[in-house]
Every structure is written in C-alpha cells, then in structure tokens.
Amino acid sequence: MLKSSNVAVIIPAYKAEAHIEGVLRGIPSWVHRIIVVNDASPDATGERALEFASGNPKCTVLTHETNQGVGGAMVTGFKAVLEDPSVNVVIKMDSDGQMSPDRLSKFLEVLQQQGCDFVKANRFMHLKALQQMPLIRQIGNTGLGFLTKIATGYWSIFDPTNGFFGIRATTLKRLDLEQLASRYYFEISLLGELGMQRATVRDLPTPAVYSDEVSNLSVTRTLFDFPPRLFRTWLRRMVVRDLLWSFSAKTLFLFCGVILGLGGTIFGGVNWLRYGLMDVPAPTGTVVLAALLVTLGFQLCLQFLVLDIQDEPKQPLWSRPTDSLYPPPNANVL
C-alpha cells in the first residue's frame, strides 16, 4: 500500500541544528522525496541539512536569503513539490524533533482508507502526552480550537495550530498559495483555504514529543493577532464561498439574524435612553418589540450555527465531478 504512493516530506527549518539531522535520518526509506527549506537560519541548520543531502539523492535543500516564516518556507516547498508530477501525497514535518517519523505511514493510511483530502495530527487525544504540554498552551489551544472551528467551518477537528499534516497533491493544486499566512497563522490559514474548496479534513491522534525546544508562539501574539485574522477567514468563507459561490439557507439565516439582532439592540438602546431622559417608564409594547427582535435574531443565528456544523465538507475533492468544484479563490477577493 505504501509503495503505491509517491510521498514527499517538506521540512521548514529554522534554528534546528540540534535536531535536524536526527529528524532527517528518522524519515522512512519508502519516502519518495525530502525537501528541506532552510529559512535563513542563523545557526548551522542549513549546513547540517546539506551534509545529509550530499549522501541522500532523495533530499533537496532550498535556502531563503531572508527569513520568511514557516508559511513562507512551506509555500516554497509546496511550489517545488508541485513541479514534480510523480508526487501524489505531501507531508509536512517540523525540524524540532517534536514529530515522530514513525507516524508518516499513519497519515498515508488515513488518506487512503478514509479517502479524505487532508489529514492533520491532534495532540489532544492522547491524555498522557497532553500532560507534558504546559497548562497555558493547553488552555490557549482549547480556546483557539473553538474559534478556528467557527472561522473555517471544520467543526469536527481540533488542535488547529498543529503543523504535522498530510495532503493530496491534487488537493494542494486547488489551493491559492498566495492566501497562506507567512508565519504563525499558517496552519489555520491553510485550513481556511481548504474550507474554501470544501476539502475533507480528518484528525489523526498523534502524541507530540516535548524536550528542550521552546515555542515561539507567545500568548500576547495569539490574543491580539489571531482574532482579527480569524474574523477575516470567517468573513471570506461567508461572503465568497457561501454567498457568491453557493447561496444557501444558512446564509439567509445569518443575514436575517444579524439584521434583527442588531436592529433590536439599537431600537431597545435608543428607546431606553429616550425614556430614561424623560424619566418615564418605556411602554410595554416598545420593550416587548425590542426583546422580540433580539430573541428572534439570536434564534436565527443559532440555527445558522447548527446548519454550519451540519454543512462540514464530507465528500473528498478527488471524488467529485470537475464541474462541481469551486474555482480557485481570487487572491484579491477580501
């Protein structure tokens, strides 16, 4: 089964001189191609990777002159892979040793047996391994996971910032690589682009390995940088995919719910202020009307949420007729 697929592994590398050689040597021999992207690492990461590549014809090392972040490194790797027509599965690994090469075959099995377009690791399904994760990261990933579900429409997945994933090459060709974030938001932006194409996504329980590495993703950056990006991802999905490309009942529920909810809130607030300044009780009809609008708006938004959960993509891209596929998103849209 493994020999039936040509698998390419992409490794974005930055400040990983202590781990990169071990990661490369641990990659199974059945992997068709290895691409290391040295993202202008200031240490000996690039040299260690080149030393390994000199004795392994499968391995290619690409070097950035300036640091572009994990997303920029992955886009470079994606473009290199797409130039090789023999590759049909692409797996991304980090260079810090947290991702076990032994799991590569599991990614391939899920892609083949479940027929999905994209499979990603989920650290939260292994309780023993989860206990090794710092508490602040557990809390942050839980909250971020819920917001990512709302933004991308993938309600059955978790651990959105996990960068250990596998994707079909045919699916990768459908994505607008220019829309992918260059740095820490890369994994979520990738889910957003998959959602735009309604690709099927599955989680694979995969424990992480924590040693001496330090996460560069700060709590402050997550709190202040991610919410606006998540809102943009959600808005783009709603406007482009669910309004322009495929108007549905859930879009109508959301539109009406927001209008009624905001209208009721504004109407109630204005009249509360008006009658408060007059120092007289607001008429019962005015209070009931404001409450009715807000309640109705809330119910419609709740119905939208239910339909959005039910609308999570279930049919893989590769199994759909060509005329049923969405066009590649325009990079200039929203």
N, C-alpha and C positions, 0 to 999 in steps of 0.2 A: 504494500500500500504506500509506503513512504517513497519507494523508488518511482512511483507513478507521477510524482510532483517534483518540479524543479523549484527548490526553495532558496530564496535569497535572504540573508540576515543583514540588517543595517544597524550599525552601532555608532551613534553620535558620541564623540569622545572629547572630554574636557577635564583637565586636571585629574587624570586617572592613571598616572604612571605606575601606581602601586597595584592596580587591579587589571589593567587592560590585557596584559599578557595571559593571565590566568583565564580571563573571560574568553579570549580567542582560542586558547588551547582546549577549552572545555566544549567548544561547539562540535557537534557530531559530524562524523565524516560524510554522512549522506547529504549534508547541506551543499547545494549546488554552487552558491556564490556568497562571499562575505564582503561587505562594503563598510569600511571604517571611515568616518568623516571626522577628521581632526579639526575641531572648531577653534583654530588659532590658540590651542592650549599652550600656556607659557612654560610648562614643565616638559618632561621627556615623554609625554604620552605619544606624540607623533613618532618619535624615534623608536619607541618600543613596538608600535604597530607596524612600522616599516620593516623592522627586523623580522617580525613574524611573517609579513607578506613576502619577504625575499625568499623564504623557504616554502611558501604555500601559494601555488598559482591560482587558487580559488579566491584569494584575498586581494582586495584592491583598497588602497588608502587614498582618500581625497582630502585635500587640505584647504582650509579657508585662510585667507590672508588676514581677515579681521573676524572677531567673534560675532556670530550671528544667532546664538542661542540654539536650544535643542530643536526648535521648529525649523529654523533656517538650515541646520545641519540635516534634518530629516528630509526637507524639500530637495536638498542637493542629492541625498541618497535615493529618494524616490525618482527623480529625473534620470539618474544613472541606471536604475533598475528598469525603468520603462523603455530604455533603449535596447534592452535585451529581450527579444520576443520569446526566448525559451523559459523565462521565469514566469511561474503562474501563482506563486504564493510568496508574500513578503512578510517577514517577521522583524519587529523592532526590539532590540535589547539595549539596555544601558551599559555603560562601561565601568560602573562602580562595583560590580560583583553581587548586587542585590538580586539579580535574576538568574535562576539556575538554568543552564543549557539543557538539563535533563527534561525540562518542560516543553521543549520545542516540538517534540513529537505529539504531545497532547494538543497543542494548538492546531497542528495539521489534522489530527483525528477529529476534532470538533468541526473544523471547516469542511471535512469530507463527509463525516457521518451525519451531522445536523444540517448540512447544506447551506450554512449561513455565509454571509459576505465578509464578516468581520468578527473576530473573537479577541477579547481582552482579559487580562488577568484581574482577579479580585482577591485582595489580601484579607478581606473581612469575613471570609467563610471558613478560615482556619483560626479557631479561638486561641490555640497555643501560640501560634505565630503572631497573632494580633496583640497578645500581651507584651510582646517585645517592642511594639510601637509606642512611642511616647504618647501620654494621655492627650496632650494638646493637639497632636496630629490626628488622633482618633476622633476627637470632637470636631476638629476642622473638616476632616474628610466626610464625616456624617452630614454636617450642615451643607457642605459644598456638594455632596452627592445629591441631596434633595433638590437644591437649586438647579443642578445640571439636568435632572430629570425633567423639570419644568421647561428649561431652555431648549433642550434637544428633542424632547418627546420620547426618549428611551426610558420608560418607567420601570423596566424590569432589570436594569443594570445598576451596578454600584461601583464604588472606588474609581471615580472618573479621572483622577489625575495619574492613575497607574499607566506607565509608559510601556508595559510589556504587552504587545499585541501582535496579531497576525491578520493579514488582509489579502484577499484575492487580487491578483494583478488586474483582472478585468474590472473589479470594483474601483481600484486605485485610478484607473484611466478615466473613470467617470467624474472624479473629484476635481474641483477647482483649487489647485495647489496654492494659488495666489491668495486665497482666503484664509489659509492656515496661519495661525499666530506664530511669531518667530521665537517666542520664549516660553514662559511657564504655562501659558494658557493653551499651548499647542495641543495637548491631548483632548481638551474639551472642544477646541475649535475643530478638531478632526471629527469628533462625534457630531458636531453641528453640521459639517459638510456631508457626513454620511446620512444624517437625518434629512437634509435637503433632497437627497436622491432616494430616500426611503429604503436604504440598505438595511438588511437584517443584522443585528448585533447580539452576540452571546457573551456571557461571563464564563470564565474558567477559573475555578478555585485554585489559587496559586499562592502559597506562603512566600513572603519576602524574607530575605536574609539581611539582618542588620548587624553591622560590625563597627568599623571606625569611621564610616562616611558620615558627613554632615549635610543635612538638607539645606539647599539654598533658597527654598521657598519660604519666606517669612510670613508670620501671621499678619503683620501690617499690610504687606503687599496683597495678600489674599483678601483681606477685609475691604480694602479701598480700590483695588484694581480689578478684581474679578466681577463684582456685582454689575458695573456698567457694561462689561463685556458679555456677561450672561444675558443681560437685558437685550443687547444688540443681537445676540444669537437667537433669542426667542422671537424678537420682533421681525427679524429677517425670515425666520421659518414661517411665521404667521402671515406676513404680507406677501412674500414671494411664492412660497410653496402652497399655503392653504388658502390664499385669496386670489392671486394672479394665475397660478397654475391649476389649482383644483379647489374651487369654492365648495364648501360643504356646510352641513347643518351646524357643526361645532363652531365654525367661523361666525355664523349668524348668531348663535347663542352668545358668543363672546362679545360681538359688536353690540348687540342689544343689551346685554348685561352691564357692560361698561357705561353705555349711554344712560340707562335707567339708574344705575347706582350713583354715578356722578351727578346726574340731574336731581335725584332725590336728596343727595347730600348738600348740594348747592341750594336747592329750594328750601330745605329744612334749616340750613345755616342762616340764610338771608332772613327768613321769617322769624327765627329765634332771636336774631339781633334786632330786627324791626320791632317786634312786640316787647322785647326786653327794654329797649329805649323808651317805648311808650308806657312801660310799667303796667302792662295789662296781660292777662293770660292769652296765649295763642288759641284761636278757635280749634275745636276738636277736629273738624274736617281738615284743617291745614296740617295738624300733627299726624293724623291718620294717613293723609296723602303722602307726606314725606316718608313716613315709615313704610308705607306700601311700596313706593318706588325703590327704596333702598333694599327692602326684603326681596322684591322681585328681581332686582339686579343681581343680588347675591345668589339667588337660586339659579339664575341663568348662567352665571359664571361657574357655579358648582357643576351644573350639567355639562358645560364646556369641558371642565376638568375630567369628568367621567368619560366623555366621548374621546378626549385626547388620549387617555390611558388605554381605551379600547382600540384606538387607531394606531397603536405602535406597529411599525412595519413587521410583517410576518412572512411575506413571500420574498425570497432572495432575488437580487437583481439578475443573476445569471439565468434564472428560470423564467423570466418574463419576456414576452414578445418585445421586439425592438421598439415598436410603435407605442408601447405602454410606459416607456422610460421617460423620466423627466430630462429636459435638456441640461447640459452642464450649466451651473449658475453663472450669470454675468458678474464678473468681479467688481463692476461699477455699480451694481444694484445694492442699495442700502449698505 
